[in-house]
Amino acid sequence: MRWRIWVAGSVLSLTTLHPLAAAPRYTIEQAIEVARAHNPDVAIAQKKVQAARAGLIEARAGYLPAVVSSGRYARRERQGSTSLRPEDYNANIRIVESLYTGGATSSRIAIAQLNFAKAEAQLAAAIDRVTMEVRLAFYEILLNREQIRVREESVGVLEQELKSQRERFGAGTVGELNVRRAEVSLANEQPELIQARTNLQNSYLRLGGLLGAPPTASGEPSFAVVGQLVYEARHPNLADCLAHATATRPELRAAEADIAIEKEQIRLDRSATKPRVELFSGYEIYNERDPTLGREFNHGYIVGLNASWPLFDGFATRGRVQASEARREAAMRARDALSLSIEAEVRSAFLDLEQGDRVLESESKNVQTAQESLEIAKGNLATGVGTQLDVLQAATDLTRTRTTRLSATYLHNAALARLDRACGGALSSSSAESTPPAEGAAEALSLTSPPPSLGKRE
């Protein structure tokens, strides 16, 4: 009986753990690939490319002959005697080829090609934007995960300090004020831990939305993130980024396509004032109503030309041309505004990058200073020179500097992600700006957690 219960429990445990075991684990590069394959915005842009390709097929049909069939049957009521037959019918099938359209067909094809190029540029822009957002969301998860670890260890240290102060208070070596201070310090740190955990859940939701991976029924993320928040040592040159953005940003290509589309639309509008010539050939079946002219049923081949030339349309063509010219000027202004916006986007990302580097350099040194201050405060407390408040304040400062250093690392990497999108692609570091880290910086960057105990050295 016991072995049956044990087997049933094992099967239940495996069934319960299966979803976790099956949850995919993504690095940042893998997450980007998943987003490109499953992100809704990318999928919508891909469908627009397919629609533009179909529009190009439609426009090219203007150069190919069309096969047209038509027929008619009528029976007339007679009011008096007549020799005409009451039935009137005909049917034909024709092959029609446009010989001259005034440039309308070539303009339609040019517009379709430009729409296809515009759709491809918009797809590239959507991929670049989603890639940036995935990188930002991924970095947010790594940041919040590290901050949770820092906050959890800080809470653990403060809990140990509260326990130690209560024991000392029970022994009569310290006053009640020490216990109250330790309780307040712990209570102040716990909301920070709760906030960090909430931030992590929100980051998973944002990344899941980008990956097209909704959370499970229990609200847990359906995937896991692999990696650590590591400083990406890359400093592109501003001039190179501006030049690269001007040359490769897909949004600029789409804006140029809008201008070219309106230019071709003007040609298409003006073609309405030119003649149209069509050649047709086919086979026709018809009846002859007058018996004196021949037999009733007739059939045979037919060939001919259709020509038309609109002489006056009430200035409708002029209105369409003026509207297209206005849209073309608006598209040119939009292109210029977009160029300025992209330049500002690149410069803003550079400012964020410089800010992150400066804060990171400052906080990397400040972590060491805060660590030394904590050791001094502990030493003063042990010799009776300092107070417990000094130790708690030094511990709080150390935790704050470490979380600030983590935030600065995130700010640097996030600025690089935005800069890559603004430049239209990742650029390598320039030789002038690629400098090695200062001595001791690597050691400082690894200080992401508080000391294990306020009474012991790390």
QUIDA-V859869 format. One record per helix or strand of 3 or more residues. SS is the DSSP state (H for helix, E for strand). FROM is the first residue (numbers start at 1). TO is the last residue. If there is no record, write none. Layout:
# QUIDA-V859869
SS:FROM:TO
SS:FROM:TO
This chain:
# QUIDA-V859869
H:2:22
E:24:26
H:28:38
H:40:63
E:66:75
E:87:100
H:104:171
H:176:211
E:223:225
H:238:248
H:250:273
E:276:287
H:291:293
E:297:308
H:316:383
H:388:423
H:441:445
